[in-house]
Amino acid sequence: METQNCPECGDKIIGRSDKKFCSDACRNAFNNKQNKNSTNNMRNVNNRLRKNYRILSENNFEGKTKINRLKLQNAGFDFDYMTQIVTYKNGSQYFFVYDQGYKILDGDWVLIVKKTD
């Protein structure tokens, strides 16, 4: 029988013949290293989406609010990150971050709306 070593720490693997790691900790560490780049990218995108959602929610306490675009940008809102784009029958285009949406208006104004089910 061939002795296997853990690909993470190099220790001898004891147990089943098809076991690949010496412990759950080594298995997790190995897989975390393998997925690090994609995980970091997802984490960064999710953080931006959360921040955008928080900014829209904090400025839209009545369900529909008109706000200056510069005020959103100064709060750290990033117009490049959204979860959905909806174009209505009348041609209006709304950008949503989960259930908080916004429409770009003339004169640097933004209309913030909350989607209701």
Order of alpha helices (4+ residues) and beta strands (2+ residues): alpha-alpha-beta-alpha-beta-beta-beta-beta
